[in-house]
């Protein structure tokens, strides 16, 4: 009898040939005994993203919304795993990420979880900023205030479907929006040992001040007025 798929790893992409290979290689290095699948939700890449993904054994699904949320939405619809682990194309996972994130769901009451982040090749300022984000996530979410990063988001498949999944039309704050709905489905768990290293390309391209102001204001706008920003400049 075939081993059931424990985890579906969902990755949205659009012209990510410079990053997706390292992301998928980090997944292949995982020290995880369970069976998993990798599903790419691609928004019509014109570079070698799809080819690289297929070469790494990923299943590539086309999405037509033109948003990261649309990629996650389309890929999740085809997932066969009991758990959905959402990451981004420019993320690299620590070798024990899957094992530690999977362990967060050993409590049957836990329906969604977040790991921790650290900067990929980050400086001291970026490392300190990542630790601040980790602390906020660990404090806010258990208290009913959704502070969610889709780079490190995991959920039981049945809870994800019950919550309605990602809204593919949202350009920003789609992760916060989903987190707010997942909170109504069951318990949250913070899994600090499930660590993902994030690319600093957007932070450095935008500049620290712009990056912090945008995400802070978008967080409050989403929670207080249900109005997320309709613009998010792409960085390749």
Number of C-alpha atoms within 10 A of each C-alpha: 3 4 8 12 15 17 24 24 25 28 29 27 30 24 18 22 21 15 18 26 19 16 20 23 13 17 23 14 13 15 14 16 9 13 12 21 17 22 26 29 28 27 21 16 14 11 13 14 24 26 13 17 22 14 12 16 14 19 17 20 20 18 23 13 16 17 24 26 25 26 27 29 22 25 25 27 12 13 19 16 20 15 25 26 26 21 23 24 25 23 25 27 24 18 18 18 26 23 16 19 26 22 12 23 20 9 10 10 12 17 24 26 24 29 25 24 25 21 21 17 12 15 11 10 10 18 15 14 16 19 15 13 17 19 12 14 20 20 14 13 21 15 10 13 16 21 23 24 20 22 24 25 19 27 25 21 23 15 21 22 14 13 17 13 23 24 17 19 15 20 18 21 26 23 20 22 21 19 29 18 18 25 20 13 18 13 16 23 20 19 20 18 17 23 22 25 21 22 19 17 13 14 15 12 12 14 11 14 9 13 14 14 11 13 14 11 12 19 22 13 15 17 17 9 9 13 14 20 17 10 9 10 7 7 9 12
